[in-house]
Amino acid sequence: GGGGGGGGSTPAPPTTQPTCPVNALKLGLCVDVLGGLVHIGLGDPVENACCPVLGGLLELEAAVCLCTAIRLKLLNLNIFIPLALQALITCGKNPPPGFICPPL
């Protein structure tokens, strides 16, 4: 006994770039805080502005969301990505080492 081919295809490994599963516009305030444009009175502004939005995301997703938010604001990625990665660490996420924003 036994055997039998189901005819199902094996799923291919994901080759697509990670994407942002939330609306990146929600991270606008977070990006403003990173740039020092907005100062929230209480506590750590990064924790207040970034962590609630990034909380439910994977590290890589959160990093990509920040890339997208920075691009939406037409800001310099070279300046803001180190700040964004620091924000991820502040929120308890460890972005992959050497992370760079995926190309558009």
Residue, then its C-alpha position, 0 to 999 in steps of 0.5 A: g500500500g501507500g504512495g499516491g501523488g497529490g499533484g500539488s505543487t510545492p510552494a516556491p521560496p519567497t523571492t519578493q522584497p519584504t513589504c510594509p503591511v501597514n499604511a506607511l502614512k501612519l509612520g509620518l509622525c514617527v519619521d518627524v520625530l526621528g528628524g527632530l521636527v516634532h517633540i512630544g512632551l512626555g517620555d521618549p518621543v520615539e516610543n510614543a510615535c514609532c513603537p505603537v505602529l511598529g509593534g505588531l510588525l516583524e523586524l524586516e517589515a517594520a524597517v521597510c515601513l520606515c523606508t517607505a515613510i521616509r520616501l513618502k516625505l521625500l527625505n534623505l534615506n542616508i540620513f534617516i535610515p540609521l535613525a530609523l534603525q535606532a528607533l527599531i531597537t528602541c522599540g525592542k526590534n533588532p533589524p537585520p545587520g546592514f539593512i538597506c531599503p529595498p529599491l522601489 
